[in-house]
Amino acid sequence: MTALPPTPTPAPTDAGVDTGRRSLIRAGAALGATGLIPGLQAAVYAQGSDKPEKEEVKIGFIPLTDCASVVMASVLGFDKKYGVKIIPTKEASWAGVRDKLVNGELDMAHVLYGLVYGVHLGTAGPKKDMAVLMNLNHNGQAITLSKKLADKGAVDGPSLAKLMASDKRDYTFAQTFPTGTHAMWINYWLAAAGISPVSGAKLITVPPPQMVANMRVGNMDGFCVGEPWNHRAIMDGIGITANTTQDIWKDHPEKVLGTTGDFVKKYPNTTRAVMMAVIEAGRWIDAGLQNKMKMAETVADKSYVNTSVDAINQRILGRYQNGMGKTWDDPNHMKFFNDGLVNFPFLSDGMWFLTQHKRWGLLKDHPDYLAVAKQVNQVDLYKQVASAMKISVPKDVMRSTKMIDGVVWDGKDPAKYADGFKIKA
């Protein structure tokens, strides 16, 4: 593995951050004074009605690389700058995150996009009004196949389909939560290769940190999960990367900062303050190699992801290997800011997950896709925060992409899109 330069520990109050802070304070004071953005003066510790209503905020996370902006907001002190204290809370499973969000044990969470929508519609457990505050990252997940399958020639979707057609045994694949991102990525990937994830394979749910151990003992043939567990499978010699999720959808939405609708209503100033701290942490991570390396060193600790730094730091820099000798530099690796594009909660992104929930039978009927997305995705709130931080915001709340199977998603006719797939439930 290529040796990387030593990384000095930057103080969170370096010159660039101070400059950003001064401009934010000026913007916050001006906008807050006009009443355009209520509560924004929390950024400058103003006393009174603009002060964060709740100063300690418990944010749940699962041990994955993409929890990094939440962790670094706390570690580097960006939270304190905005008048709050983020308490990152390590959780064992996405089901646990869901339950603790719903019952109020957690204030917010680093959470699967589709989990939030599943709870909002009651398809992923208890029904409760939910909120996607912002995206935490784009890209950076993968489909891992077992080394045993690779040795038989199954190294991507088409070759897996060929092997499964000739070997009629049952095949088991793992995802991390039934309505979550990883379930939708592996379902889409299998279907794009002509394999029905409903009738042609068995799908099981496994928490992310347990994926590698379960593959090691032969409990599944493949899985979809976030990093570092795909790279960890390669390092341990038990799996290969068949596809990255950015191969399925370039710059796809992944984890979000999620909470309940009630929390946003009760603590609007706190919500904005946390969003600003996390956005600033994401911007810091994306600012350069040294910051990414510092992040990898931090989140690798047993308090967070609990793995080796090497399992994290290669793919966070876009240095990929597939476990079979191929290496490449991927420009579409995991990103946390990307000039604000990452964090904007596009309505079409939320709607896409609903189309897949309908496709795979998690929803019996077509919902009002756009109306649900408008309820869940806090676009106006995000725009307030972005304006204060002088972060560019996309002109359109919809975006278009061509998926791995050549099908274009643009959010214009979600019901037709959901019903248009050859392979579905």
N, C-alpha and C positions, 0 to 999 in steps of 0.2 A: 504494500500500500504506500502511495506517495507520501513522503514526509511533508508535513505542513509547518509553516513558520510559527514560532512561539507567539502567543497572543497576550499582549499586555492587557490589564484590566482597566478599561476606561471608566472614569468617574462619570456618573450620570449628569454632572454639572459641567461638562466640558463646554468649550466655546460655542459649538454648534447648537447644543441643547439650550444654553443660556440665550442665544439669539432667538431660537424658536420660542422660548418661554416669554421673552420680552414682547415679541410680536403677538403671541397669543394673549398675553395680559392686556396689551393695548386693544386688540380686537374684542376680547371679552368684555372689557370695561365699556368700550364704545357701544357694542351691540346690546349689552345688558342694560346700559343706561337708557337706551331708546326703547327698551321693552320688547325689542324684536326677538330676543332669545331669553325667555325667563330662566333664571337660575344660573346663567352663565358666569356670573361674578364669583361663583364658587371657585373658579380657577385662580382667583387672586385672594382667596381666603376672606372674602367680604363677609361681614357679620350680617345677620338678619335673614330675610326671606330667601335670599339666593344661596345661602349656605347649604351644603349637602345635608339632607334630613337624617341620613344614616351614615355615620362615618366609618364603621367597620363593615366590610362587605365580604361575605363568604362566597367564594367562587369555586365550584367543583371542577375537577379535571380528571381525565383518564391519562395514564402514562403513555403518552404519544408525543412525538416531536412537535406536533402542531398545537400543543398547549403552551408553546414558548412565549407568545406575547403576553398571556396572562401572568405567567411566572416572572418574566423579565420586568413587567410593569411593577411588580411587587419588589423584586430583588434590587432593581436600579432606583427605586424610589420615585418613579413617575406618579404613582398613586398619591403620595404625600403632597406632591406639587399641586394636585388638584383638590386637596382637602379631604381625601379618603384614605382608608387603609384596606388594601386588598389582602384577604387571607386565602391563599390557594389551598384547597382541600382535596387531597388525593382520594379518589373513589375506585372501587373494585370493578364496577361494571356499568354499562350504559343504563341498564334497568335500575340500578341504584341511584344514578344521577337523576333519572326521571322521577323516581319516587321522592327523592329529597327536594327536588324543585317544586313538585306538586304540593308537598306538605310543609314547605317553608323552611326546612332545615338548611337548605342552600338558598342564597339570594339570587345567584346567577350561576351559569356554568359554561365552560368550554364543552360544546355539545354537538351532536350530529344534527345536521340541517333537518333531515327527514324525521328525526325523533320529535323535534319541536312541533312539526306539522301533524305528526301522528297523535300527539297528546291533544293538540288543539281540536282535532276532529274526533277524538275518542277511539282511534284505531290502534293506539299503542299503549293501552292501559286506561287509567282514569282520564276523563275529559275535562280539560281546563283551558281557559283562554291563555294563550302563550304569545311570546314576543321574540322575534329575531331582531336584535339590536344592530348587528353588523356581522359581516363575515370576518373570521379570524385568519383564514388562509385560502389560497387556491393551490390545486395540484398536490402531489407528494404522497399519494397512496399507490398501491400496486396489487396485481394479481400474482400470487405465488403458487406454483405447482410443486409437488413433492419431487425430490430427486429420483425417486423410483419411477415416477411417470416420465420424467425427462429421459431417463435411461432407456425407456421403451419408445422414445421418439416424440412424446407429447411435450412440446416446448412453447406452443402458442395455441390460439383458439382453433384454427383449422386442423392442426395435427392432433390436438386433444379430441376433437370431434371424430377424426378418423380412427383413433385408438378406441374410443368408447363404442364406435359402431362395430368394431371387430371383437371387442372384449365385452361381453354382455353382462358383466358383473355390475353391482350397484356402485355408483360413484358418489362420494360425499364431499361437499364443499362447505366452508365455513364463512360466515359473515358476523358482524358484531352486534346487530340489533335489527329486528325484522323490517322496520320502516326507515332505517338509517341509510347513510350514504353508501357504506360498503356493501350492503345488501343490494342496493340499486346498481352499483357498478358491476358486481359479479353477475347479477341477473342479466344486465344489458350485454355484458361481454360474452356470456355463454350463449345468449340468444343470437347475437351477431354471428356466432360461429355455427348456428343451426342446432344448438342444444337447448332444449326446454329446461329451465331451472325448476319447473313445476312437475313435469311428468318424466323428464329424462335424467334427473339427478336429485340427490337428497341435499337439502340445505339445512345446516345447523347453526346455532348461535353460540359463539365463544367470545369471551371478553378479550380485548386486544393483547394484554400481557401474557395470556395463556395460549396464544396461537402456536408459537414455536414449540412449546412443550407438547401440545396435542398432536402436532404433525410428527414430532420425533417418535411418538409411540404409535403412530399409524391411525389416528382417529379421523383423519381427513386426507383427501387427495389434493386439495388446494384450498386456498383462502384468499380473501380480500381484507386488507387491514391497512392502517396508516403506518408510516415509518415511526420507529426504526425496525419494526418487527419483520418486514420483508427482507431488509438487508441483514438482519440478525440471522434469518434462516439460511442465507447464503454463507455468512461467516461460519455458521455451525455445520455447514455441509449437508443440510437436509432438504433444501429447497432451491428453486430457481425463479427468477422474475420472468413471467410470460409476457406481461404487459404492464406498463405504468398506467395509472388512471388518467394522466394527461394525454396518453395515447387514445383513450376513449373519448375524452372531451377536453380539449386544450383550455387551460385556465378555468377549470370547473370549480364551482363552489364546494367547500368542504365543511370544516367546522365553523360554528357560529358562536357568538356570545348571545346566549339565550337566557330568558327569564320568563316570569309570568306576566300576564297583562296587568294583574293587580299591583305587582311591584313597580311597574313603570308609572302607574297612576298615583301610587302612594309616595314614591320617592323619585320624582322627575329630576331633581337637581343631582341626587346621588347617581342616578343612571347616566346622566350626561358626563359627570365627573369620571366615572369608571370608563366610559367609552373613550374619553380623551386620553386617559392614562394608557389604555390598551392600544389605541391607535398609535400613540407616540412610541410605545415599545415595539410595535410592528415596524414602524418607520426606522427605528434604531437598528433592529435586526437586519433589515434589508439594505442598510447604508454601506456595508462593505464586508470584506472577508474577515477582518479581525473581530467585528461584532458578531458575525455568524459563528466564529470559532468560540468566542466567549459564551455565546448562548448555548452551543453544544456542550461545552464543559459544565455549564450550570445545570441544564435540564437532565444531563446524564446521571446526576447525583441520585442516590437512593431515595431522597425525599420526593423526587419527581418521577423520572422515567425508570431509573434504576437499571442502567445498562452501561456498556463501555462507551467512551467518547467516540471511538472509531465506528460504532454502530450508527451514530448520528451524523458525524461531521462530513462524511463523504457526500451523501445524497443531498444534504442541505446546501452544498456548494454546486450541485448539479453533476457530480462525478458518479456515474452509474456503472455497475457491472451486472451481468445477468446470471452469474454463477456457472457459466459454461465457457468462459474465456472471452466473451465480448465485453468491451468497455466503451463508454461514450460520454460525451458532455451534453447534458440535456438543458437547453435554455429555458425549458418550461418546468423547472423544478419547483419545489415548494416556495411560495412567496407569501409574505405577511403584510405588505403594503403596496408596492408597485405603483407609486404615485397616487395612492388612494383607490385605484381600480379594485384591489382585493376587497376592501372593506365595505364598499357600497352594496346594500342589500337589494339587488335587482329583483323586481317582482317576478320576472320570467324565471329566475332561478328557483324560487319557491314553487311556482306553478309546475315546473318540470318534475319535481319530486311527486307532486300530486298526480301527474299523468302516469307516472310509473307505479304509484300505489294503485291506481285504477287498473292499469295494465295487468298487474299481478294479483288482482283480486282482493287487495287490502281494503279497497273502497268498492262497495257494490254498485253505486251510482255515480255519475259524474257530479262533482261538486261545482259550485260557482267558482271556478279556478281563480279568476282575477279578484273577486271579492274576498276570498279567503287570504290570498297573498297580501292584499291591502290591509286586512285586519292584523296579520301576523308581522309582516316586515315593516319595521319602524322607519320608513323612508324619510318622513319629515323630521323626525328626531335626529336621524343621521345627518341630514342636510344642515341642521342647526349647528351641530358639533363641527362638521367639516368647514362650515363658513367661519366659525370662530378660529379654527386652526389654519385657515387659508389653504385648505386642501381641495383640489379640483374634484368636481362631482360630474359624473356622466350626464349628458343632456337627456337621455332617455332611460326610463325605468325598465325597459325591455332590452334584451340583447339576443343576438343570433349566433348560432354555432352549428357546424357540421360534425356529427358524431362519427364514431369509428365505422359504422355501417353505411355511412354516406347520407343518412337521413338528417335533414336540417330541422333544428328546433328554433323557433323565433317567438313563441308565445301567442301567436295570432289566432290560432284555432286549436286550443288544447284538447277539446273533446275529440276532434277528428284525428289529431296526432295520437292520442292515447289508443284510439280504436284501430289505427291504421297499421299496427304491427302484425306481421304474420304469426310470430310466436308470442303468445300471451296466455294468461290463465284461462 
